Amino acid sequence: MKKLIIIGSGLGGLSTALRLSKNRDYEITILEKYKTPGGRMNIIEQDGFRFDMGPSFMSMTYELDDLFKSAGAENPLQLDELDPIYQVFFEGKEKPRKIWKDLEKIEKEFADIEPDLSRKLDEYLSRAGEFFHDTEDKVVKSNYTGMLNYLAKLSRVPLKHIPYLVKTMWDQVNKTFDSEEVKIIFSLVAFFLGSTPFKTPAIYSLLNYTEMRYNGYWAIKGGMYKVIEEIVKILESRGVKFVFNTEIVGVSNSNGKLNELVDSNGGKWQADIFVSNSDAAAFRGQVLNREKFSEDKLDKMHWTLAPFTIYLGVKGKINNLIHHNYFLGSNFKDYADTIFTSSISPQKPYYYVNATSKSGDEFAPEGCENLFILCPVPDMRFKEDWSDKEELADNIIDDFSKRVNFDVKSNILTKKILAPDDWASMLNLYKGSGLGLAHDLNQVGAFRPKNKDEEFPNLYYVGASTTPGTGLPMVIISSKLVTERITNDFGTIS
């Protein structure tokens, strides 16, 4: 039996542990800087309210099924499909636009501004679906032996998809739809990747396909943290050890292999195999001191937007909210162009509101709402000082109150604010970046930090900043890819 240490207990680290624990070939220990497991997918419990700290829905849920099956376990989670998927409030418009999976319903929803929408959307989704299915197994769910191997796999993708590689998501929606509102709505998935549609490659229109046709959006019964709790329960039953409040700051090596981790208290952790669920780029720079990933070079990479999050327990019910809600202004292009690099807080912020109390009564006391508000903001490379976070939160709450015609501020029972500096210090998110490295064409596939270390043959990486990318399904796939690496290298041990 080999000793294996996983650094970080985010979904990627936990999923890797779950897969590797099936045959009891490894003695697994998980080291975590934070006080609870889950990484970004954590929980806040405060004054009788329960909030998912980060992700608030699941798509491509078949990856969850595959995860539990591969680990020899039944999927214990109950999922409820969301339809409408979400709704969008535009500034100056009293009624939100609801996004349905049913094309006839969505045709009626936008009949006043986008004639023949069902036909246009059907063609748009069909094209995105072709790209998704032509690349999912060849590229997304695949390890690479090197750049040539990656390019060889790309060459197997039909040539008709090449335009996707040179266009942005905005290019794609701009040529498909006429209404500015419709263009904006179907490019919002770029924000799930921590970017904007003007910077995100058109290939990610495949997310429109997965949300509206292939799988949809799903709420987890009991909240998203239920995923973490159930995985941890299985791991503990299999003897996996968890050590919290432990940050890794250094390493030791011997004969070309990594043999020891050093934590911030001077503790030393030895193993045969190591998996880092810390950011795959930042870990190489900050812990391994690799010149290629120095702070200067990390800063020049394209990172996803930072999260500014507000958690509110509110007395009273807000009738015109559903599970997922977007609140947008009237200057989408200008806002998107400046949000990455602004050194000041946005004055008229765009934000997302999740109300899990609309999907279950276990998240808030009776007659109350729990609100998770997420506003994408510049990371700490551009705005390091977040001492104005109360002011920005008040700005958002005031705007939200007007949009939903409800006096939120007077009915707040509990409140918590997390600015980018909080996220950075709690979970080691590089400069507060919410989802790690962005998905530019030069930061995907073999251009992304590899899931096996360049120097240490017994060090591996899992998570958002390595292959295949960010988002819960991608991180679960990442655990599958790194598990393949480890089992190929070490085989059956017991």
Secondary structure, 3 states (H helix, E strand, C coil): CEEEEEECCEHHHHHHHHHHCCCCCEEEEEECCCCCCECCCCEEEECCEEEECCCCCECCCHHHHHHHHHCCCCCCCCEEECCCCEEEEECCCCCCEEECCCHHHHHHHCCCCCCCHHHHHHHHHHHHHHHHHHHHHHHHCCCCCCHHHHHHHHCCCCHHHHHHHHCEHHHHHHHHCCCHHHHHHCCCHHHHCCCCCCCCEHHHHHHHHHHHHHCCCEEECCCCHHHHHHHHHHHHHCCCEEECCCCEEEEEEECCEEEEEEECCCCEEECCEEEECCCHHHHHHHCCCCHHHCHHHHHHCCECCEEEEEEEEEECCCCCCCCEEEEECCCHHHHHHHHCCCCCCCCCCCEEEECHHHCCCCCCCCCEEEEEEEEEECCCCCCCCCCCHHHHHHHHHHHHHHHHCCCCHHHEEEEEEECHHHHHHHHCCHHHCCCCECCCHHHCHHHCCCCECCCCCCEEECCCCCCCCCCHHHHHHHHHHHHHHHHHHHCCCC
